[in-house]
Amino acid sequence: MTGIADTVRDVVDTYKEARRDRDAVIVAAVEVLGQRGAAEASGLSRRRVRQIVAEARGVSNDRQGDPQ
């Protein structure tokens, strides 16, 4: 059972690292392409791109900049 648990842990760690790398690239892409361009290039929604950028900035509310 330990071998399976180690394999699962390795896969999860690899997934998390890939996700962090993806998010970093998306944040950088927003600087060049804007939110819309980054969303189109990544295949993610504009809302998800906004969430990723907000998380990178340490903002917990993804609607922080939206007009009320």
JOSULPE-V747806 format. One line per field, one symbol per residue. ss: DSSP state (A for helix, B for strand, O for the rest). phi: phi as a letter, one per 30 degrees, with the letter a starting at -180 (. if undefined). psi: psi as a letter, one per 30 degrees, with the letter a starting at -180 (. if undefined). A space follows every 10 residues. Layout:
ss=???
phi=???
psi=???
//
This chain:
ss=OAAAAAAAAA AAAAAAAAAA AAAAAAAAAA AAAAAAAAAA AAOOOAAAAA AAAAAAAOOO OOOOOOOO
phi=.ddddddddd dddddddddd dddddddddd dccidddddd ddicdddddd dddddddicd cdcecddc
psi=eeeeeeeeee eeeeeeeeee eeeeeeeeee eefleeeeee efglleeeee eeeeeefgkf jfgefkk.
//
